[in-house]
Amino acid sequence: MFMTLGFSVCSDSDAEQGYEKIAVYGLDGEYTHVARQLETGKWTSKIGALEDIEHDTLEGLIGTEYGPVEKLLRRKIP
């Protein structure tokens, strides 16, 4: 789905000027969560029905509910 929106696979979560990145988490063969990188290099996520949160790293959400980061994607900011 994200590739139809112009995203392509990338190798790391470092902020890159001119690109926006997303991290896709997965568990048991299914995608469970997506985080989006902000211009500051921090990440933002919508946690269920709760409000959006900001987090410094992707590792803070890895666990039994979302699983590990399965894919990192980026697209050029128009």
Secondary structure by P-SEA (a helix, b strand, c coil): cccccbbbbbccccccccbbbbbbbbccccccbbbbbccccbbbbbcccccbbbbcccccccccccccccbbbbbbcc
